[in-house]
Amino acid sequence: MIKNESKKTVIANNFLYKTGLSKMVGLLFKQEVEAIVFRTRFGIHTFLMSKPFDLIVLNKRYEVVFIKESVKPNRVILWNPKYDIVLELPAGSVNNSKTGLGDKLNLKL
């Protein structure tokens, strides 16, 4: 479960933590969008994606440092490379959980 401790809301009831080559695939080729957590620096691409999704980037203390809602297919998203914990969530997750910059999240990697 991924919880927003600052707002006392649930962002996702379950998630996959991807490492190695599996993180390169991310949400590509997924019919149903699921919450995915992985580590990467600089950014991601959404080439070959079929649905928009929400993106949250965290610092080492699991505080939100970057948000991009409804990321559309065929885009490149970049952020400060010192942050590397990335959450890909179903579109609307950020709004529904009222998650904002600086919020502290609770998830176990």
C-alpha positions in Angstrom: 0.0 0.0 0.0 1.1 3.5 -0.7 -0.2 6.1 1.7 0.1 9.9 1.8 1.0 10.5 5.4 0.7 14.2 5.1 -2.9 14.1 3.9 -3.9 10.8 5.4 -5.1 9.4 2.1 -4.3 6.2 0.1 -2.6 6.6 -3.2 -2.6 2.9 -4.2 -3.7 -0.2 -2.4 -0.9 -2.3 -3.9 2.1 -1.8 -6.1 4.9 -3.6 -7.9 8.5 -2.7 -7.2 10.5 -3.2 -10.4 14.2 -3.6 -10.6 16.7 -4.4 -13.3 15.4 -4.9 -16.8 11.8 -5.1 -15.7 11.9 -1.4 -14.7 12.7 -0.5 -18.3 9.4 -1.9 -19.4 7.5 0.0 -16.7 3.9 0.2 -17.8 4.6 -0.6 -21.4 2.3 -3.3 -22.9 0.1 -3.4 -19.7 -3.6 -3.7 -20.5 -4.6 -2.7 -17.0 -2.6 0.2 -15.4 -1.1 -0.8 -12.1 0.9 1.2 -9.6 4.6 0.6 -10.2 7.6 1.8 -8.2 11.1 1.8 -9.5 14.4 3.7 -9.3 15.8 5.7 -12.2 17.5 9.1 -12.6 16.8 12.0 -15.1 13.5 10.9 -16.6 11.3 8.4 -18.4 9.6 8.1 -21.8 6.1 7.1 -22.6 6.7 5.8 -26.1 4.4 2.8 -27.0 2.2 3.6 -24.0 -1.6 3.5 -24.6 -3.0 5.3 -21.6 -2.1 8.4 -19.6 -0.8 7.9 -16.1 0.3 10.0 -13.1 3.9 10.3 -12.2 5.4 11.1 -8.7 9.1 11.4 -7.9 10.3 11.1 -4.3 13.5 11.9 -2.5 15.3 9.5 -0.1 12.9 10.5 2.7 9.9 9.6 0.6 8.8 13.2 0.2 7.2 14.3 -3.1 9.6 16.4 -5.1 8.0 16.2 -8.6 4.5 15.5 -9.9 3.2 15.2 -13.4 -0.5 14.3 -13.8 -2.0 12.6 -16.8 1.3 12.0 -18.7 0.3 11.2 -22.3 1.8 8.7 -24.6 4.9 9.6 -26.7 6.4 12.1 -24.2 9.7 12.4 -22.4 9.5 13.6 -18.8 12.7 14.9 -17.0 13.4 15.9 -13.4 16.4 16.7 -11.2 18.7 13.6 -11.4 19.4 13.7 -7.6 15.9 12.1 -7.1 15.4 8.5 -8.2 12.3 7.0 -6.6 9.6 7.0 -9.2 5.9 6.1 -8.9 3.8 5.4 -12.0 0.1 5.5 -11.0 -3.3 5.3 -12.7 -4.4 8.7 -14.1 -6.3 10.6 -11.4 -4.4 9.1 -8.5 -2.6 12.3 -7.6 -5.9 14.3 -7.6 -7.9 11.7 -5.8 -5.3 11.4 -3.0 -4.8 15.2 -2.8 -1.0 14.6 -3.1 1.1 17.7 -3.5 4.8 18.7 -3.5 6.4 18.1 -0.1 3.9 15.5 1.1 5.5 12.5 2.9 4.5 9.1 1.5 4.6 5.7 3.3 5.7 2.7 1.2 8.0 -0.2 1.9 10.5 -1.0 -0.8 
